[in-house]
Amino acid sequence: MIGLGKKYLALVAVVITMFVNFVACGAQMYRQSLEGDTELKNVEGSDDPKSANFGLHSPGGWTKLPIRFKVSKALTPEQQAGLLGAMRIWEIAVGKKLFTFEGTQDATGDSFKDLYSSLNDDVNGHYLDDNWKKTKKEPRVLATTIWNNSAQNTAQIDTADIRFNSNYYLMGNAFTTEAVDSREIVDMETLALHELGHLLGLMHVSQVYDSGSIMNPAVYIGQGLANRRLSKGDVQRVQKIYGCVGGADACNAEKIIAKVDAMQQESRDAVDDGYKKDPTVETDTAH
């Protein structure tokens, strides 16, 4: 029992040290609700864990793949990288190309008079909204995904946009982005991974059923906080819509998750190597 007590005290010390470091760096470690980021119309069985439609709002997926999309010119290279990284993760989950990048466009979220008018420009766009009030969403909402279901098949999607709340939040890489004003930092890849889940046909899944799902209706925000991975349930649900291709292990959710994790580790290593090789990078960690 004494040995266990020492291990427990050591663990507590580590946790306290981590918390102190978060506070010292100015990170606000809290979980922000994602309720309100979509206006979902549930399909039969979508909220029943025993149903094949559990966690799906559009079981038929997109009418045509890959999904052609553009990004607003207002997105920074860092924000674009986060968005494209999230797309890559969903593509790994199904083993095929889901998205086709068609470049940038001049429009921003502020180019549209309201939330839904952006669906009328014949572009599947990703926009920053500096005037979030026009969307009529609450200020706390990090982003919102909107889409049109096909007139021929209401279980399918034919157009969609994602609008990011840059009015109240600073979207970027949570590990490298520095706060420049009162806006809290939100990891773009984490948020995009969640919103792209909606765009692909997934709905919120309660922590009660899948505590590790990227589709949980809440996400940690703040400097140094990110969740760039899928749960086994996320993989299985998106595969119900789009299938899985690519060999004997194409449908193996655990191996897919391991592949995503390995990709993320390579990305982190590359960033670390960049800091080591670049003599101009500040190494002073005082805050």
N, C-alpha and C positions, 0 to 999 in steps of 0.2 A: 504493500500500500504506500510506503514511503517513496518508493521509486516512481509509482504512478503520480504521487503528489508533486514530485519534482518535475516530471514531464508536463503535468498540467500547468504548473507555474511558469515553466519555460514557454509553453504555448501562449499563455496569457501575455507574457512579456513581449513576444513577437507581435501579437495582435495590437497591443498598445503602441509599440514602436511604429507599426504600419499606420495606425490611426494618426499618431502625432506627425508622421511624415506627410500624410494627406493634408492635415490642417496647416502645416508649415508651408506647403506649396500652394496653399490657397484654394485647393480643390474642395468643392462642396459635394460630399459623398452622400447622395440621396437618390431615391428611385422616383422617376417621373412617370406618371400615368400616360399611357398611350390611348386611353379611351377617348373617343371623339376623333381619331385620325381617319376613320372611314364612316360611312353611313351604310351599314350592311343590311341586306335583305336576306335573311336566312333561308336556305333551301331545306327541304325535308331531311331530317336526321343530322343536320350540321352541328347541333349541340348535344348529340347522343353519342357517347364514346363507343357504343356497340354498332353504330351505323357506318356503312362504307363512305358516307358523306361527312363524317365527323371532321370538323375543322375546315370545311370547304364552303366557299360562297359561290363559286362558279366551277362545278365539277367537270365541265367540258373544256376548261382552259381557254386558250386563245383560238380564234377562228383560223389564224395563219401564223406559222412560225418560220423563221425567227421574227421576233418583235422588232420592228424598225423604230428607232428612237433618236431623238436629238437632245442636246443639253443647252441650256441658256448660256450665252456668252458671259453672263455674270458669274458663273461658277468658276472658282479658281482651279488651277491644276490639281491642287491637293483635294478639293472637293470632288472633282471629276474622278480622281484616282480612287477615292473611297467608294463612289457609286459603281465604277467599273469592277472594283474588287468584289463588291457584294454580288454583282451580276455573275461573276465568275464562280462564286460559291454555289449559287443556285444551278448553274450549268453543270458543275461537278456532280451535284446531287442526282441529276437525271442522265448524265453522260452524253449530252448533246447540246447543240447551240440553241440558245433561247433568245438571244438578243443580237441585233445588228446596229452598230454605232454609225450614224449618218452625219456626224459632225455637230457643229453649234448653230444656233440661230440667234437673231437679235433680240427676240422677245424675252422679257423677264416676267416674274409673277405680277409685277406692277403694271405690265402692259395690258392686263385683262381687267375688265370692270368688276368682276366678281369671281367666285371660286369656279363655277362650272363653265364659264365662257371659254376657258382654255381648251375645252374638249372640242370646240368648233373649228380649230385651225388645221385639222388634218395632220397633226403631228402628235406622236406619243412623246410628250416633253417632260423635262425635269427642270423645275424652276425654283428660284429663291424669291420669297416674298418679303420685301422690306416694309410693306404696308399690310400687315396681317389682318387688320380690322376688316378689310374688304372681303375676306373669306368668310366672315361671320363665325369663325371658330374662336374658342376661348384662347387667351394669350398663352396658357400653359401647354396647349397642343403643339407638339414638336414639328409635326408634318401631317399632311393628309394626302391620301391616295383616292383619286376619283376615276371612274371608268364608265363606259357604255357597254351594256350587254347587247349581244347581237339581236337584231329584230327577228331573225330566222330561228334562233335558238337562245333562249334567255339564260341557259346554263353556260354560255360562252361569252367571251369578251372580245370586242373588236377595236376599242380605243381606250387609252388610259393616260393619265398624267399624275405626276407626284409634285406637290407643292411643299417646299421646305420653309419653315418659319424662321427666317433670318432677321426678322424684326426684333424678336425677343431672345434668340439664341445664336451662338457662334458655331457654325458647322465646320468641322475640320478633322484633322487627325488628333485624337485625344492625347496621344503620346508626344506630339511635337508642337501642336498649336498653343500659342501663348494668348492669354486673355488680353484684350486691348481696351475693353470697356466693361460695362456692368453685365453684359450678356454672359450666360453660363456656356461653357464649352460642351458641345455634343459631338460624339464620335460619328462622323459621316457614314463610315462603312457599317457601323452597328445599326444606325437608324435606317439607312438605305436597305440593309438586309431585311429588316422588318417590313418596311413599306413595299419593297419588291415582292415580298411574300403575298401581300394583299393584291398587288398588281397581277400576280400569277394566278390568283384564285383562292388564296388561303385566308381564313379569318382568324380572329383572336382565339387562343387556346388558354384556358385557365391553368394556373400553376398547380391546381388540384390534380389535373390530369397529366400535365407534362411540365414539370418545374423548370426544365432546362430549355424549353422551346423559345426560339427567337420570336415566336408569335405570342408570347405572354404579353398582356396589355400593360406592360410597364418596363422601363429600362433605366439602368443607372446612368447618370450623366455627371459630367465634371472632368476636370483634367486628370488624365491617366486612367480613365474608366472606359472599358469597351467590352463588347461581347460579339466577336466576329466568327461565330460558329453555329452550327445547326444541331438540334437534338436528333436522336433516332426517329422520334415521332415526326419531326419536320421533314426529314428525308422520305419517310414512308408516305406522308400525306401528299407531298408534291409529286411523288412517283405515281400516286393514284391518278393524278391528272395527266401527266406527261410521259409516264412509263419510265423505263430505264434501259439504256443500251451501252454496249462497250465491253462485252466479254462475260465470263463466268461470274465475276464479282460485281457486275454492274448494279445489281439490286441489293447488294449487301450494305445496309445502312451503316454498320459499325466500321467497315473498311472505308466507306466514303467519308465518314467523319474523321477517320485517321488521316486520310489524304488531305482534307481541308486543314486539319491541325498542322500537318507537315508543311503545307504551303504558307500558313501564317507564321510558322517558326522561321522559314526561309526569309520571309519578308522582314521579320524583326531582326534577324541576323544581318540582313543587308543594311538596315538602318544603323545598327550598331557599328558595322564596319565603316559606314560612311562617316560616322562621328570620329572614329579612330583615325581615318585617313585624311580628314579635312582639318588642317591646322588652324583654320579660321573659326572653327566652331568653338563657342564659349564652353568652358568646362567648369566654370564657377557655379555651384549648385545652391548658393545662398539665395534666400527669398526674403 
